[in-house]
């Protein structure tokens, strides 16, 4: 199951919870990605935004990408022969900030100010922060650790795909454990890629408030 159009439909964390409640059974665990991309400060965020449709289609049923702060604006266009409904992605700064503050209040995570991926688990109607992975994309680029944001996202999607998280697998009893292995696999990938250097480009830690 994939949030194919989540970039235009879930501007706030409240919208996120509503979507998840409607699309995921209460007792099924899933790993997802919050993409923090401030349109006012493009840099690597620009790649994330320009390729958002591709990312969501490509990730398909393996892992969901959500873009807090973005909504859809619909308008009608008339010409001599045709009627078209146009949709445009819009960035709402107030929703973006509100979403940041909501997640910060729920956890120990603190927004870096850069384009960032936050990989988390959703289970029993809640976001779990105990195996959180926070990835600072701008720092990865500036430190020449990754060639491009797009190639890095491809790696994340391939990792998720390799963890046997297909839709038919979701009916097996160990579905939850397999989903969680996505976080473990991404953590290993990052550790191997960085080889113990460049501290601060990513964090893999328990961000629950009660720890």
Protein Blocks (a to p, Z undefined) as FASTA:
>chain_A
ZZfklmmmmmbfklmmmmmmmmpcfklccddddddddfklnmlmmmmmmmmmmmmmmnmm
mbccddehiacdddddddfkbccddddddddfklmmmmmmmmmmmmmbdcehiacddddd
deehiacfklgccddfklmmmnomafbfklmmmmmmmmmmmnopafklmmpmklmmmmmm
mmmmmmmmmmmmnnopaihjaccddfbfkZZ
